[in-house]
Amino acid sequence: MKKLFALVLVFGLCAPAMAADKEKPTPEEQFAKMDKDSDKKVTKEEFLGKRKGEKLTAAEEMFKAKDKNSDGSLDLEEFKAKVKKPK
């Protein structure tokens, strides 16, 4: 019983550390995942995805802020550009 408890304790302490090793996707990987038709542009529809409610509103504002040339889509540079988060 002590061995089982020790095993559970060790696993419980190591599990969060193992989960922390998972790396966050790069902006390029995020862009590629959103670019459903692989045309090297993320349209507003692709950017918004299935968001609803407040998340949809925030995403619409973020898209508008990132779309510097107002062409209705984001290229990789626009996507990667830092903008102030909408309030």
C-alpha angles and dihedrals in degrees: 000000000000090000091052091049091048091049092050091047093051092046091048091053095045099044096074091048091051091049091051090059090069106106124227113246116259119247088253091055092047090049093050091050092052093044095084096175095041094232092137090250132092111217122209090256092052091047094049094046112166098333118142138188118354092357090056092050092048091047091050090052091046091050091050091050093049096045094084096170094043094229094136095251139071125233118205094268093052090046093052095045116111115239132174111267113249116249 
